[in-house]
Amino acid sequence: MDLIIGGAYQGKLTLAAREYGLTPGDICDLAAGEPALGARCYIHLEELTRRQEDTESYLPLLTAAEVVIAREIGSGVVPMDAGERAWRERHGRLLRRLAQQAGSVRRVFCGLTEVLK
């Protein structure tokens, strides 16, 4: 599994589609609901972590994919709302676990790719 992170509308999915030859049927949008088993690519990981408290249980499903795409949230800004803080912490912890297991981790900013791992 490879991990691609970056802000909204920075070119993450464009990069993944090009490099992995993804078609719309290969992509599972986690914002649309529960993850489909066996997808080659999962997008909008931040939506899964927003609605699910137990994100660790999704690790086997996510690491079995070719690529997982996640939006960076927060940019170091700590929200005043406790629920938002808890979500950002869950999201960050899951990203850290995925990054540890990933074959590569890349950040996309303004369409430019930075290799982190």
The first five atom37 places (N, CA, C, CB, O) and aatype in JSON, in Angstrom:
{
  "aatype": [12, 3, 10, 9, 9, 7, 7, 0, 18, 5, 7, 11, 10, 16, 10, 0, 0, 1, 6, 18, 7, 10, 16, 14, 7, 3, 9, 4, 3, 10, 0, 0, 7, 6, 14, 0, 10, 7, 0, 1, 4, 18, 9, 8, 10, 6, 6, 10, 16, 1, 1, 5, 6, 3, 16, 6, 15, 18, 10, 14, 10, 10, 16, 0, 0, 6, 19, 19, 9, 0, 1, 6, 9, 7, 15, 7, 19, 19, 14, 12, 3, 0, 7, 6, 1, 0, 17, 1, 6, 1, 8, 7, 1, 10, 10, 1, 1, 10, 0, 5, 5, 0, 7, 15, 19, 1, 1, 19, 13, 4, 7, 10, 16, 6, 19, 10, 11],
  "atom_mask": [
    [1, 1, 1, 1, 1],
    [1, 1, 1, 1, 1],
    [1, 1, 1, 1, 1],
    [1, 1, 1, 1, 1],
    [1, 1, 1, 1, 1],
    [1, 1, 1, 0, 1],
    [1, 1, 1, 0, 1],
    [1, 1, 1, 1, 1],
    [1, 1, 1, 1, 1],
    [1, 1, 1, 1, 1],
    [1, 1, 1, 0, 1],
    [1, 1, 1, 1, 1],
    [1, 1, 1, 1, 1],
    [1, 1, 1, 1, 1],
    [1, 1, 1, 1, 1],
    [1, 1, 1, 1, 1],
    [1, 1, 1, 1, 1],
    [1, 1, 1, 1, 1],
    [1, 1, 1, 1, 1],
    [1, 1, 1, 1, 1],
    [1, 1, 1, 0, 1],
    [1, 1, 1, 1, 1],
    [1, 1, 1, 1, 1],
    [1, 1, 1, 1, 1],
    [1, 1, 1, 0, 1],
    [1, 1, 1, 1, 1],
    [1, 1, 1, 1, 1],
    [1, 1, 1, 1, 1],
    [1, 1, 1, 1, 1],
    [1, 1, 1, 1, 1],
    [1, 1, 1, 1, 1],
    [1, 1, 1, 1, 1],
    [1, 1, 1, 0, 1],
    [1, 1, 1, 1, 1],
    [1, 1, 1, 1, 1],
    [1, 1, 1, 1, 1],
    [1, 1, 1, 1, 1],
    [1, 1, 1, 0, 1],
    [1, 1, 1, 1, 1],
    [1, 1, 1, 1, 1],
    [1, 1, 1, 1, 1],
    [1, 1, 1, 1, 1],
    [1, 1, 1, 1, 1],
    [1, 1, 1, 1, 1],
    [1, 1, 1, 1, 1],
    [1, 1, 1, 1, 1],
    [1, 1, 1, 1, 1],
    [1, 1, 1, 1, 1],
    [1, 1, 1, 1, 1],
    [1, 1, 1, 1, 1],
    [1, 1, 1, 1, 1],
    [1, 1, 1, 1, 1],
    [1, 1, 1, 1, 1],
    [1, 1, 1, 1, 1],
    [1, 1, 1, 1, 1],
    [1, 1, 1, 1, 1],
    [1, 1, 1, 1, 1],
    [1, 1, 1, 1, 1],
    [1, 1, 1, 1, 1],
    [1, 1, 1, 1, 1],
    [1, 1, 1, 1, 1],
    [1, 1, 1, 1, 1],
    [1, 1, 1, 1, 1],
    [1, 1, 1, 1, 1],
    [1, 1, 1, 1, 1],
    [1, 1, 1, 1, 1],
    [1, 1, 1, 1, 1],
    [1, 1, 1, 1, 1],
    [1, 1, 1, 1, 1],
    [1, 1, 1, 1, 1],
    [1, 1, 1, 1, 1],
    [1, 1, 1, 1, 1],
    [1, 1, 1, 1, 1],
    [1, 1, 1, 0, 1],
    [1, 1, 1, 1, 1],
    [1, 1, 1, 0, 1],
    [1, 1, 1, 1, 1],
    [1, 1, 1, 1, 1],
    [1, 1, 1, 1, 1],
    [1, 1, 1, 1, 1],
    [1, 1, 1, 1, 1],
    [1, 1, 1, 1, 1],
    [1, 1, 1, 0, 1],
    [1, 1, 1, 1, 1],
    [1, 1, 1, 1, 1],
    [1, 1, 1, 1, 1],
    [1, 1, 1, 1, 1],
    [1, 1, 1, 1, 1],
    [1, 1, 1, 1, 1],
    [1, 1, 1, 1, 1],
    [1, 1, 1, 1, 1],
    [1, 1, 1, 0, 1],
    [1, 1, 1, 1, 1],
    [1, 1, 1, 1, 1],
    [1, 1, 1, 1, 1],
    [1, 1, 1, 1, 1],
    [1, 1, 1, 1, 1],
    [1, 1, 1, 1, 1],
    [1, 1, 1, 1, 1],
    [1, 1, 1, 1, 1],
    [1, 1, 1, 1, 1],
    [1, 1, 1, 1, 1],
    [1, 1, 1, 0, 1],
    [1, 1, 1, 1, 1],
    [1, 1, 1, 1, 1],
    [1, 1, 1, 1, 1],
    [1, 1, 1, 1, 1],
    [1, 1, 1, 1, 1],
    [1, 1, 1, 1, 1],
    [1, 1, 1, 1, 1],
    [1, 1, 1, 0, 1],
    [1, 1, 1, 1, 1],
    [1, 1, 1, 1, 1],
    [1, 1, 1, 1, 1],
    [1, 1, 1, 1, 1],
    [1, 1, 1, 1, 1],
    [1, 1, 1, 1, 1]
  ],
  "atom_positions": [
    [[0.84, -1.17, 0.0], [0.0, 0.0, 0.0], [0.89, 1.24, 0.0], [-0.96, -0.01, 1.21], [1.89, 1.31, 0.72]],
    [[0.5, 2.2, -0.82], [1.17, 3.5, -0.83], [0.19, 4.53, -0.29], [1.67, 3.88, -2.27], [-1.02, 4.39, -0.45]],
    [[0.71, 5.55, 0.33], [-0.1, 6.6, 0.95], [0.2, 7.93, 0.28], [0.16, 6.69, 2.47], [1.36, 8.31, 0.13]],
    [[-0.85, 8.63, -0.13], [-0.72, 9.96, -0.72], [-1.52, 10.93, 0.14], [-1.2, 9.98, -2.22], [-2.72, 10.73, 0.36]],
    [[-0.86, 11.98, 0.61], [-1.53, 12.97, 1.44], [-1.38, 14.34, 0.8], [-0.96, 12.97, 2.88], [-0.53, 14.55, -0.07]],
    [[-2.19, 15.28, 1.24], [-2.1, 16.64, 0.76], [-3.4, 17.37, 1.01], [0.0, 0.0, 0.0], [-4.4, 16.77, 1.41]],
    [[-3.39, 18.65, 0.79], [-4.57, 19.47, 0.99], [-5.63, 19.19, -0.07], [0.0, 0.0, 0.0], [-5.41, 18.42, -1.01]],
    [[-6.78, 19.82, 0.11], [-7.88, 19.65, -0.83], [-7.49, 20.21, -2.2], [-9.16, 20.34, -0.3], [-6.86, 21.26, -2.29]],
    [[-7.88, 19.5, -3.25], [-7.73, 19.96, -4.64], [-6.27, 20.25, -5.02], [-8.55, 21.2, -4.85], [-6.0, 21.21, -5.74]],
    [[-5.35, 19.43, -4.54], [-3.93, 19.63, -4.85], [-3.41, 18.67, -5.92], [-3.11, 19.48, -3.59], [-2.28, 18.82, -6.37]],
    [[-4.23, 17.68, -6.33], [-3.8, 16.76, -7.38], [-3.51, 15.36, -6.9], [0.0, 0.0, 0.0], [-2.86, 14.59, -7.62]],
    [[-3.96, 14.99, -5.72], [-3.68, 13.66, -5.17], [-4.28, 12.55, -6.03], [-4.21, 13.56, -3.75], [-3.59, 11.6, -6.4]],
    [[-5.57, 12.68, -6.35], [-6.23, 11.64, -7.14], [-5.7, 11.61, -8.57], [-7.74, 11.86, -7.15], [-5.59, 10.54, -9.17]],
    [[-5.38, 12.75, -9.12], [-4.8, 12.8, -10.48], [-3.49, 12.02, -10.51], [-4.57, 14.28, -10.92], [-3.25, 11.24, -11.44]],
    [[-2.65, 12.23, -9.52], [-1.38, 11.5, -9.41], [-1.64, 10.0, -9.3], [-0.58, 11.98, -8.19], [-1.02, 9.21, -10.02]],
    [[-2.54, 9.61, -8.42], [-2.81, 8.18, -8.21], [-3.39, 7.54, -9.46], [-3.76, 7.98, -7.03], [-2.98, 6.44, -9.84]],
    [[-4.33, 8.22, -10.11], [-4.94, 7.65, -11.32], [-3.91, 7.43, -12.4], [-6.06, 8.56, -11.84], [-3.93, 6.41, -13.1]],
    [[-3.0, 8.38, -12.55], [-1.95, 8.27, -13.56], [-0.96, 7.16, -13.22], [-1.21, 9.61, -13.71], [-0.64, 6.33, -14.07]],
    [[-0.48, 7.14, -12.0], [0.57, 6.19, -11.63], [0.08, 4.76, -11.45], [1.22, 6.63, -10.36], [0.84, 3.81, -11.69]],
    [[-1.16, 4.58, -11.05], [-1.67, 3.24, -10.78], [-2.65, 2.77, -11.85], [-2.33, 3.2, -9.42], [-3.18, 1.66, -11.75]],
    [[-2.91, 3.6, -12.86], [-3.84, 3.23, -13.91], [-5.25, 2.99, -13.41], [0.0, 0.0, 0.0], [-5.94, 2.07, -13.85]],
    [[-5.69, 3.82, -12.47], [-6.99, 3.64, -11.84], [-8.13, 4.06, -12.76], [-7.06, 4.42, -10.55], [-8.04, 5.04, -13.49]],
    [[-9.2, 3.31, -12.7], [-10.46, 3.67, -13.35], [-11.45, 4.03, -12.25], [-11.0, 2.5, -14.27], [-11.2, 3.7, -11.08]],
    [[-12.56, 4.68, -12.58], [-13.55, 5.01, -11.52], [-14.0, 3.8, -10.71], [-14.76, 5.68, -12.16], [-14.3, 3.93, -9.53]],
    [[-14.07, 2.64, -11.33], [-14.48, 1.43, -10.61], [-13.46, 0.92, -9.61], [0.0, 0.0, 0.0], [-13.79, 0.09, -8.75]],
    [[-12.22, 1.39, -9.7], [-11.15, 0.97, -8.78], [-11.14, 1.77, -7.49], [-9.8, 1.09, -9.47], [-10.45, 1.42, -6.54]],
    [[-11.9, 2.86, -7.47], [-11.8, 3.85, -6.39], [-13.01, 3.75, -5.46], [-11.69, 5.27, -6.96], [-14.15, 3.77, -5.92]],
    [[-12.75, 3.64, -4.18], [-13.8, 3.65, -3.17], [-13.76, 5.0, -2.44], [-13.64, 2.46, -2.16], [-12.76, 5.34, -1.81]],
    [[-14.83, 5.75, -2.54], [-14.93, 7.05, -1.89], [-15.46, 6.86, -0.48], [-15.85, 8.03, -2.7], [-16.64, 6.55, -0.3]],
    [[-14.61, 7.03, 0.51], [-15.0, 6.82, 1.9], [-15.98, 7.88, 2.4], [-13.78, 6.8, 2.78], [-16.59, 7.7, 3.46]],
    [[-16.13, 8.96, 1.68], [-17.12, 9.98, 2.04], [-18.53, 9.49, 1.74], [-16.85, 11.3, 1.3], [-19.51, 10.02, 2.27]],
    [[-18.65, 8.47, 0.88], [-19.95, 7.97, 0.45], [-20.52, 6.93, 1.41], [-19.85, 7.39, -0.94], [-21.67, 6.52, 1.24]],
    [[-19.77, 6.49, 2.38], [-20.28, 5.49, 3.32], [-19.22, 4.48, 3.69], [0.0, 0.0, 0.0], [-18.03, 4.77, 3.68]],
    [[-19.68, 3.29, 4.03], [-18.78, 2.23, 4.46], [-17.85, 1.8, 3.33], [-19.57, 1.04, 4.97], [-18.27, 1.77, 2.17]],
    [[-16.61, 1.47, 3.65], [-15.65, 1.06, 2.63], [-16.04, -0.24, 1.95], [-14.27, 0.92, 3.24], [-16.5, -1.18, 2.59]],
    [[-15.86, -0.27, 0.65], [-16.08, -1.5, -0.12], [-14.85, -2.38, 0.02], [-16.38, -1.19, -1.62], [-13.72, -1.89, 0.0]],
    [[-15.06, -3.65, 0.17], [-13.94, -4.59, 0.26], [-13.23, -4.7, -1.07], [-14.42, -5.98, 0.73], [-13.86, -4.71, -2.13]],
    [[-11.92, -4.78, -1.01], [-11.12, -5.07, -2.2], [-10.92, -3.93, -3.17], [0.0, 0.0, 0.0], [-10.52, -4.17, -4.32]],
    [[-11.16, -2.7, -2.78], [-10.9, -1.58, -3.67], [-9.4, -1.41, -3.87], [-11.53, -0.26, -3.12], [-8.62, -1.68, -2.95]],
    [[-9.0, -0.98, -5.04], [-7.58, -0.72, -5.29], [-7.15, 0.59, -4.65], [-7.29, -0.68, -6.8], [-5.98, 0.75, -4.28]],
    [[-8.09, 1.53, -4.52], [-7.77, 2.86, -4.0], [-8.91, 3.34, -3.11], [-7.53, 3.85, -5.17], [-10.09, 3.23, -3.46]],
    [[-8.55, 3.87, -1.97], [-9.52, 4.5, -1.06], [-9.21, 5.99, -1.0], [-9.48, 3.85, 0.38], [-8.06, 6.39, -0.8]],
    [[-10.24, 6.82, -1.18], [-10.07, 8.27, -1.1], [-10.93, 8.82, 0.03], [-10.44, 8.95, -2.45], [-11.86, 8.17, 0.49]],
    [[-10.6, 10.02, 0.46], [-11.33, 10.74, 1.52], [-11.26, 10.0, 2.86], [-12.79, 10.94, 1.12], [-12.27, 9.82, 3.54]],
    [[-10.07, 9.56, 3.22], [-9.87, 8.9, 4.51], [-10.34, 9.78, 5.66], [-8.39, 8.54, 4.69], [-10.8, 9.26, 6.68]],
    [[-10.23, 11.09, 5.51], [-10.63, 12.0, 6.58], [-12.12, 11.88, 6.91], [-10.31, 13.44, 6.19], [-12.53, 12.14, 8.05]],
    [[-12.94, 11.49, 5.94], [-14.37, 11.31, 6.21], [-14.62, 10.05, 7.01], [-15.16, 11.26, 4.89], [-15.53, 10.01, 7.84]],
    [[-13.84, 9.02, 6.78], [-13.96, 7.8, 7.59], [-13.58, 8.08, 9.03], [-13.08, 6.68, 7.02], [-14.27, 7.65, 9.95]],
    [[-12.49, 8.8, 9.24], [-12.05, 9.09, 10.6], [-12.99, 10.07, 11.3], [-10.62, 9.64, 10.6], [-13.04, 10.1, 12.53]],
    [[-13.71, 10.86, 10.54], [-14.67, 11.79, 11.15], [-15.85, 11.03, 11.75], [-15.17, 12.81, 10.09], [-16.32, 11.36, 12.83]],
    [[-16.33, 10.01, 11.04], [-17.55, 9.34, 11.51], [-17.3, 8.06, 12.31], [-18.42, 9.03, 10.34], [-18.22, 7.55, 12.95]],
    [[-16.08, 7.53, 12.29], [-15.78, 6.29, 13.0], [-14.81, 6.55, 14.14], [-15.21, 5.24, 12.04], [-13.74, 7.13, 13.93]],
    [[-15.17, 6.1, 15.33], [-14.26, 6.25, 16.47], [-13.17, 5.18, 16.44], [-15.04, 6.18, 17.8], [-12.02, 5.46, 16.77]],
    [[-13.54, 3.95, 16.04], [-12.59, 2.84, 16.01], [-11.98, 2.73, 14.62], [-13.28, 1.51, 16.42], [-12.41, 1.9, 13.81]],
    [[-10.99, 3.54, 14.34], [-10.38, 3.53, 13.02], [-9.34, 2.42, 12.88], [-9.73, 4.87, 12.73], [-9.02, 2.02, 11.76]],
    [[-8.83, 1.91, 13.98], [-7.81, 0.85, 13.93], [-8.36, -0.41, 13.25], [-7.33, 0.51, 15.35], [-7.6, -1.14, 12.6]],
    [[-9.64, -0.66, 13.39], [-10.23, -1.87, 12.8], [-10.21, -1.84, 11.27], [-11.66, -2.05, 13.3], [-10.38, -2.88, 10.63]],
    [[-10.0, -0.66, 10.69], [-9.96, -0.52, 9.23], [-8.57, -0.71, 8.65], [-10.5, 0.82, 8.83], [-8.4, -0.72, 7.43]],
    [[-7.55, -0.84, 9.5], [-6.17, -0.98, 9.01], [-5.98, -2.14, 8.04], [-5.24, -1.15, 10.17], [-5.37, -1.94, 6.99]],
    [[-6.47, -3.35, 8.32], [-6.26, -4.45, 7.36], [-6.89, -4.16, 5.99], [-6.84, -5.75, 7.91], [-6.3, -4.47, 4.96]],
    [[-8.06, -3.57, 5.98], [-8.73, -3.24, 4.72], [-7.93, -2.2, 3.94], [-10.15, -2.71, 4.99], [-7.71, -2.35, 2.74]],
    [[-7.5, -1.15, 4.62], [-6.79, -0.06, 3.96], [-5.4, -0.5, 3.48], [-6.66, 1.13, 4.91], [-4.99, -0.13, 2.38]],
    [[-4.69, -1.26, 4.28], [-3.34, -1.66, 3.89], [-3.35, -2.7, 2.77], [-2.59, -2.22, 5.1], [-2.32, -2.92, 2.13]],
    [[-4.48, -3.33, 2.52], [-4.58, -4.28, 1.42], [-4.76, -3.58, 0.07], [-5.74, -5.24, 1.65], [-4.59, -4.21, -0.98]],
    [[-5.09, -2.3, 0.08], [-5.27, -1.53, -1.17], [-3.91, -1.18, -1.77], [-6.1, -0.24, -0.91], [-2.89, -1.27, -1.09]],
    [[-3.92, -0.8, -3.03], [-2.69, -0.32, -3.66], [-2.32, 1.07, -3.17], [-2.83, -0.32, -5.18], [-1.15, 1.37, -2.95]],
    [[-3.35, 1.9, -2.99], [-3.09, 3.29, -2.6], [-4.24, 3.83, -1.76], [-2.88, 4.17, -3.85], [-5.41, 3.54, -2.02]],
    [[-3.88, 4.61, -0.75], [-4.85, 5.31, 0.09], [-4.54, 6.8, -0.03], [-4.78, 4.82, 1.6], [-3.39, 7.22, 0.06]],
    [[-5.59, 7.59, -0.23], [-5.45, 9.04, -0.39], [-6.15, 9.73, 0.77], [-6.03, 9.51, -1.76], [-7.31, 9.46, 1.06]],
    [[-5.42, 10.63, 1.43], [-5.97, 11.32, 2.59], [-5.7, 12.82, 2.51], [-5.4, 10.75, 3.88], [-4.61, 13.26, 2.14]],
    [[-6.7, 13.58, 2.86], [-6.55, 15.03, 2.92], [-5.88, 15.42, 4.23], [-7.94, 15.74, 2.78], [-6.18, 14.87, 5.29]],
    [[-4.96, 16.36, 4.15], [-4.37, 16.92, 5.35], [-5.41, 17.82, 6.0], [-3.05, 17.69, 5.04], [-6.05, 18.63, 5.33]],
    [[-5.57, 17.67, 7.28], [-6.53, 18.51, 7.99], [-5.81, 19.23, 9.12], [-7.72, 17.66, 8.55], [-4.91, 18.68, 9.75]],
    [[-6.2, 20.44, 9.35], [-5.69, 21.15, 10.5], [-4.53, 22.08, 10.26], [0.0, 0.0, 0.0], [-4.55, 23.22, 10.71]],
    [[-3.53, 21.62, 9.57], [-2.32, 22.42, 9.33], [-1.74, 22.99, 10.61], [-2.62, 23.55, 8.37], [-1.22, 24.11, 10.63]],
    [[-1.82, 22.22, 11.67], [-1.24, 22.64, 12.94], [-2.13, 23.53, 13.78], [0.0, 0.0, 0.0], [-1.77, 23.88, 14.9]],
    [[-3.3, 23.92, 13.26], [-4.24, 24.75, 14.01], [-5.05, 23.84, 14.92], [-5.17, 25.56, 13.05], [-5.66, 22.88, 14.46]],
    [[-5.06, 24.14, 16.21], [-5.8, 23.33, 17.18], [-7.19, 23.94, 17.36], [-5.05, 23.26, 18.55], [-7.32, 25.09, 17.8]],
    [[-8.25, 23.18, 17.01], [-9.59, 23.72, 17.14], [-10.02, 23.84, 18.6], [-10.57, 22.85, 16.38], [-9.55, 23.1, 19.47]],
    [[-10.9, 24.76, 18.86], [-11.41, 24.96, 20.22], [-12.42, 23.87, 20.59], [-12.06, 26.34, 20.36], [-12.55, 23.53, 21.77]],
    [[-13.13, 23.33, 19.61], [-14.15, 22.32, 19.85], [-13.51, 20.96, 20.17], [-15.08, 22.21, 18.62], [-12.65, 20.49, 19.43]],
    [[-13.94, 20.34, 21.26], [-13.37, 19.06, 21.69], [-13.6, 17.96, 20.66], [-13.96, 18.65, 23.03], [-12.72, 17.13, 20.45]],
    [[-14.76, 17.94, 20.03], [-15.05, 16.93, 19.01], [-14.13, 17.04, 17.82], [0.0, 0.0, 0.0], [-13.67, 16.03, 17.29]],
    [[-13.85, 18.27, 17.39], [-12.93, 18.48, 16.27], [-11.51, 18.06, 16.64], [-12.94, 19.96, 15.83], [-10.79, 17.49, 15.82]],
    [[-11.1, 18.35, 17.87], [-9.77, 17.93, 18.32], [-9.65, 16.41, 18.33], [-9.47, 18.5, 19.73], [-8.64, 15.86, 17.91]],
    [[-10.7, 15.74, 18.82], [-10.69, 14.28, 18.88], [-10.61, 13.69, 17.47], [-11.93, 13.75, 19.61], [-9.89, 12.72, 17.24]],
    [[-11.37, 14.27, 16.53], [-11.34, 13.79, 15.14], [-9.94, 13.95, 14.55], [-12.37, 14.54, 14.27], [-9.42, 13.02, 13.94]],
    [[-9.34, 15.11, 14.73], [-8.0, 15.34, 14.16], [-6.97, 14.41, 14.77], [-7.58, 16.79, 14.38], [-6.05, 13.96, 14.09]],
    [[-7.13, 14.11, 16.05], [-6.21, 13.18, 16.68], [-6.4, 11.77, 16.1], [-6.41, 13.16, 18.21], [-5.41, 11.1, 15.79]],
    [[-7.65, 11.32, 15.95], [-7.92, 10.01, 15.34], [-7.34, 9.93, 13.94], [-9.43, 9.74, 15.29], [-6.71, 8.94, 13.57]],
    [[-7.56, 10.98, 13.17], [-7.08, 11.0, 11.79], [-5.54, 10.94, 11.76], [-7.57, 12.28, 11.07], [-4.96, 10.18, 10.98]],
    [[-4.92, 11.73, 12.6], [-3.45, 11.74, 12.65], [-2.88, 10.4, 13.08], [0.0, 0.0, 0.0], [-1.87, 9.95, 12.53]],
    [[-3.5, 9.76, 14.05], [-3.02, 8.45, 14.51], [-3.14, 7.4, 13.42], [-3.79, 8.01, 15.76], [-2.24, 6.58, 13.24]],
    [[-4.28, 7.42, 12.69], [-4.45, 6.45, 11.61], [-3.45, 6.71, 10.49], [-5.88, 6.49, 11.07], [-2.88, 5.78, 9.93]],
    [[-3.24, 7.97, 10.16], [-2.24, 8.3, 9.12], [-0.85, 7.83, 9.53], [-2.22, 9.8, 8.85], [-0.09, 7.32, 8.7]],
    [[-0.53, 8.0, 10.79], [0.79, 7.56, 11.27], [0.94, 6.05, 11.13], [1.0, 7.99, 12.74], [1.98, 5.57, 10.71]],
    [[-0.1, 5.29, 11.49], [-0.07, 3.83, 11.36], [0.04, 3.42, 9.9], [-1.32, 3.2, 12.0], [0.8, 2.51, 9.55]],
    [[-0.73, 4.09, 9.04], [-0.66, 3.77, 7.61], [0.72, 4.09, 7.04], [-1.75, 4.54, 6.84], [1.26, 3.32, 6.25]],
    [[1.28, 5.22, 7.44], [2.61, 5.61, 6.95], [3.67, 4.61, 7.37], [2.97, 7.01, 7.47], [4.59, 4.32, 6.61]],
    [[3.55, 4.07, 8.57], [4.51, 3.07, 9.04], [4.48, 1.82, 8.16], [4.22, 2.7, 10.5], [5.52, 1.21, 7.91]],
    [[3.29, 1.43, 7.71], [3.13, 0.21, 6.93], [3.23, 0.43, 5.43], [1.8, -0.42, 7.25], [3.34, -0.53, 4.67]],
    [[3.21, 1.67, 4.99], [3.2, 1.98, 3.56], [4.54, 1.71, 2.91], [2.82, 3.44, 3.35], [5.6, 1.84, 3.52]],
    [[4.47, 1.31, 1.64], [5.69, 1.16, 0.86], [6.27, 2.52, 0.5], [0.0, 0.0, 0.0], [7.49, 2.69, 0.45]],
    [[5.4, 3.48, 0.25], [5.84, 4.87, 0.0], [4.79, 5.82, 0.55], [6.07, 5.12, -1.52], [3.61, 5.49, 0.63]],
    [[5.27, 7.0, 0.92], [4.38, 8.07, 1.38], [4.77, 9.32, 0.61], [4.47, 8.29, 2.94], [5.94, 9.72, 0.61]],
    [[3.78, 9.92, -0.05], [4.03, 11.14, -0.82], [3.04, 12.21, -0.43], [3.96, 10.87, -2.33], [1.88, 11.93, -0.11]],
    [[3.51, 13.44, -0.46], [2.66, 14.61, -0.21], [2.55, 15.38, -1.51], [3.24, 15.51, 0.95], [3.55, 15.6, -2.2]],
    [[1.32, 15.79, -1.85], [1.09, 16.56, -3.05], [0.66, 17.96, -2.65], [0.02, 15.88, -3.96], [-0.27, 18.14, -1.86]],
    [[1.35, 18.95, -3.21], [1.05, 20.36, -2.94], [1.17, 21.12, -4.26], [2.0, 20.96, -1.85], [2.23, 21.1, -4.89]],
    [[0.11, 21.77, -4.66], [0.1, 22.51, -5.93], [0.47, 21.63, -7.11], [1.05, 23.7, -5.86], [1.12, 22.09, -8.05]],
    [[0.06, 20.37, -7.06], [0.36, 19.45, -8.14], [1.78, 18.91, -8.14], [0.0, 0.0, 0.0], [2.13, 18.11, -9.0]],
    [[2.59, 19.34, -7.19], [3.97, 18.87, -7.08], [4.05, 17.78, -6.02], [4.93, 20.04, -6.73], [3.4, 17.86, -4.98]],
    [[4.84, 16.76, -6.29], [4.93, 15.62, -5.4], [6.22, 15.66, -4.6], [4.85, 14.33, -6.19], [7.3, 15.86, -5.15]],
    [[6.08, 15.47, -3.31], [7.22, 15.39, -2.4], [7.24, 13.99, -1.81], [7.13, 16.49, -1.26], [6.25, 13.55, -1.22]],
    [[8.34, 13.28, -1.96], [8.48, 11.94, -1.41], [8.89, 12.05, 0.04], [9.51, 11.09, -2.22], [9.92, 12.64, 0.36]],
    [[8.08, 11.48, 0.93], [8.37, 11.48, 2.37], [8.99, 10.17, 2.81], [7.11, 11.76, 3.17], [9.78, 10.12, 3.75]],
    [[8.63, 9.11, 2.11], [9.16, 7.77, 2.46], [9.27, 6.98, 1.18], [8.23, 7.02, 3.51], [9.69, 5.82, 1.2]]
  ]
}
